Amino acid sequence: MNILEKIMAKKNERLKQLQETIPFSQIIKRWEDEHQSFPHPSRGFSLTPDRFHVIAEVKKASPSKGQIPWALSLEDLVHQYEISGASLISVLTEEDFFLGSPTLFQTIRQMTTLPLLRKDFIFTEYQLYESALLGADVILLITSLLEDQKLNLLMDLAKQLGLRPLVECRDEKEIMRALQAGATFLGINNRDLRTFEIDLKRTEKLCRLIPNDCFIVSESGILQPSDAALVSQFGANAILVGESCVRSSQPGKHIRALLKAGQVQKDRSSLRL
């Protein structure tokens, strides 16, 4: 059993227990009641293709490295993300391998008005309603976890709930499936979730297959400004950065350096067109 299979086994187990405690019908009713009283707020979520963007992640651990030591408190980390120019904050909510939780997401939601991405292994309608109730603006859909019919279903439901789906792909076949499903906000994971090996060249390889009117996020393995410049050169519009931010004593400065490197390369590439 590879790492992804282990994660999904635990996720299925946890989801089954959760649904026994809070049935799906109950969570739908709660969303409907709250949506009528408090419409989904607009947090100015805008990712423009002319600018290079950073999605800064709150990450406590990973299956490959275990618990990640933080240089700052959660409150200080989120504040640094806010003042650095990060466009979104990604929050890992998977409990067993990444040590996240929905409670962590709610805590961060109360700390900031920045748009939030719920990053988890999402494969059911239940999880989408849960994400909407948590206050998510964006949710991650991992193509490798979803058959075509389920991918289409979850993308449609996400939009109905006011959530923007970031559709993550790892190879050519998944890019084609995502595009056929109508995805325009695509993530390229440089990390193979089966082995957790990283290759930034995956962004280069897959960007070539994606139309210019799509927005591309390069995920995993971006540790320094030269990495941001490289994936920007390949065609990425944004990067998702976690570990290097939470380890840094100056994450705001780190993010600004990543933004600058990515934007400089983006401008250079535009001049050559």
Protein Blocks (a to p, Z undefined) as FASTA:
>chain_A
ZZklmmmmmmmmmmmmmmmmmgfklmmmmmmmmmmmmgcddehiacdfkbccddddddfb
dfklopaddfbdfklmmmmmmmnopabdcddfbfklnopafklmmmmmmmpccdcddddd
dfbfklmmmmmmnopabdcddfklpcfklmmmmmmmmmmnopacddddfbfklmmmmmmn
opabdcddfbdfklopacfklmmmmmmmpcfkbccddeehiabfklmmmmmmnopabdcd
fklmmmpmblmlmmmmmmmmmmmmmmmmmmmZZ
